[in-house]
Amino acid sequence: MNFEDTALVIQNQEIYQYYRERLINLALSQFEWHGLPDTCDRLFFEKKLLFDGKACMLQPIGSDEWMSLGFVNNGDLSVYGYPTSILGVGYNSANIQTDEWMILYDNMTKQTLLPKIDLYARLLWEVHNTFRSNLKHQNMPYIVKCTKNQLSSVQNLFCRIFNFQPYIMTKNTQDMPNIDVLNLGVEFRGNEMLQALKTVWAEALSMLGITAETTKKERLI
């Protein structure tokens, strides 16, 4: 892969990751906890809820302190499909035995929202890149046909033009190069693209349960 292709892949990945991380950070910060024990880590708890769709609070066997962790089923399921026994899972997959616990699901489907976040990150990436492409096509470069001897004069000419000199003196018309403008004829649709970006962004926030009127939600213990 040549340098230009590599740079293009990196730029596209940066834009996608930008929107993905923004949505993840919003999802992790939309709730505030009340009554969470000091021994529980709020951010770890929220990450487990978002990334796994579920989390638990438990007391390790032999301890009376509560911990906020992920969990896996460690036994049979109840008649309603809930675990009758769990094994706590901490950082680096540390296993925590417990006989005192409660579980919490992030949403009614008990699934992680990451696939939806990835979907909206891709949609935002597409609209963002469409806007960039449309904007770049508004550039109309000058194509200058000149001899090697005229090169310095042409450079000075454009230096004066782009520095807003009101008049340009030439010796004679033979000094003037042949200048064309490359007009791709692409209509500027940037405002429509930006509006589409706002619409998709609002849909992404709605998927996370965030609206313009939303204040921080509460999780109560």
N, C-alpha and C positions, 0 to 999 in steps of 0.2 A: 504494500500500500504506500503510495507516494505521500509527500508532505501535505499537499493540498487536501487529499482525501482523508488523511489522518486528522487534520485540523477540523474538517467538516464534521467528522464523527464526534470529536471531542465537543465541539460547539453544540451539536444536537443533544448530546448526552447531558451537557451542563444545563440547557434549557429545560429538558425533561426533569432532571433531578431538582432543579429550582422549584418547580411547581409541586413536585411530589413531596419535598421536604416541607414546603409551606403548609400543605394540607395536613401532613402528619403532625406538625407542630401545633396547628390549630386544633386538631382532634385531641391532642394530649393536654391542651391547656384550657379546654372549654368548661371543665368542671372544677369546682372547689369543694374540698372535703370538710365536713364538720364532725367532730368526735373521733377522728382517726387517732388511734393510739400512737404515742411518740415512737414506739418500737417498729412501726410500719413505715415503709417508704412510699410516698404518694406517687412519685414518678415511675418507680418500678411497677407499682400496682396498675397505673394507667397504661404503661407499655404492654403489660400482659393482657389487659382487657382489649387493647387495640390490635395487637399483633396476633393474639390467640383467640380473641372473642370471649375469653373467660379468665377468671382469676379467683383466688380464694384468700380468706383470712384463717389462720390456724394457730394453734398453740402446739409447739413441738412437745413430744412426749417427755415428761419430766420437767417442763417449764410452764410458768403461768403467764408468759409474755406472748402477745399476739404478733404475728408476722403477716405481711402482705406478699403473696407469692403466686406463681403459676401452679398448676396441678395436673395430674393425670389420674384417671380412674384406676383404683387399686382393688376392685372387687366387682360384685354383681351390681346391676342397675335395678332401681326401684320400678314399680309398675308404671310409673310416669316417665321412666327413662333417665332418672337422675342417679348419680353415683351414690352407693351406700358406704363406700370407703374410698378415700383418696390418698395420694402420696404427693406432698408438697414438692415443688420444683423451684429451686432458687437459681441464682447466678451461676454460670458454668455448670448447669444441670445438676447442682447439688440437690440430693434427695432428702426430704424432711419427713420423718414418720410423725403421725399425729392421730389422736383419737378425739380431738375437739376442733371442729372446723365449720366453716360456712362458705358457700360458693356464690359467685356473682357472675352474671353474663352481661356482656356489653350491649347486646341488642336482643330482640325477640327471636331472631333466627339462630342465635348462639354461634354466629360465624364472625370471623375477622373481617373488618372493613377494608383491609389492604388491597384486595383485588379491585374494589370500587375506586379507591384512591388512585391506583395505577391507571385505571380506565380514564378518570378525569384528568390525570396528569398528561396522558397521551393526547386527549382532546385539546387541552390547553396548549400543549406543545405544537399541535397541528395548526391551531389558529394563530399562535404567536409566529410560527415560521411562515405562514401564508402572508401575514402582515409584513414581515421582514422582506420576503421575496417581492411583494408588490411595491414596497418602498424603494428597494434597490433598483427596480426596473424604471423608476422615475428619473434615474441618472441618465443624462444624454451626453456622452463624452464626445469631444471634438476629435475628428480624424484629420490630421494635418499631413498633407503631401508636400514635401519640400526636399530640396537637394541638401547634401551634406554641408555645403557652404552657407545655406540659409538657416541651418539649425540654431545657431546662436541668436540670430535675429528673431526667429520664431519664439524662442524661449523668452527673450526680452519683451516681445510683443504681448504674450499671454501674462507675463508678470505685471505689465502695466494695466492690462484689461482687468485682471482679478484684484488689482489694488485701486480700482475705480479712477484711473486717470481719465479726465474728460476728453482728451484728444491725443492722437498718436501721430507723430510725424514720420514719414517715410521718404526716401530719396526719389523713388518713382514706383509706378505700379508693378514693375517687374520684381520688386522686392517682396510683394505680397504672395504668400503661399496659397495653395489651393486647400480650402478648409471645408470639410463636410461635418455634419452633425449626425450621430447615430441615434435615431429616434425609434425606439422599439414599439411605440404606439400603444403602450399599456396604460389603461385608465387607472388613475389613483383611486383605490377603494379602501384606503386606510381607515377612515372613520367607521365604515361598516365592519371592518375586521376588529377594530377596538370595541365596538358595541357587541360583536359576537363573543369577544373575549370576556367581557363583563357578564354576558348571559351565561356562558359556560361556567365561569367562576361562581356565579350565584347558585347555579345548579349543584356544583360541587359542595358548596357550603351547606346547601339544603340537604344533600345526602348525609352530611355529618350532623345535621340537626341544628345548624347555625343559620339564622336569618338576620336581616338588618335590625330587627327589633330585639334580638336575643341578647340577654345579659348572661353572665356566668351562671351555669346550672349548679345545683348542689347535689352532692352525694352524702347521705346521712348514715351514720353508724348508730 
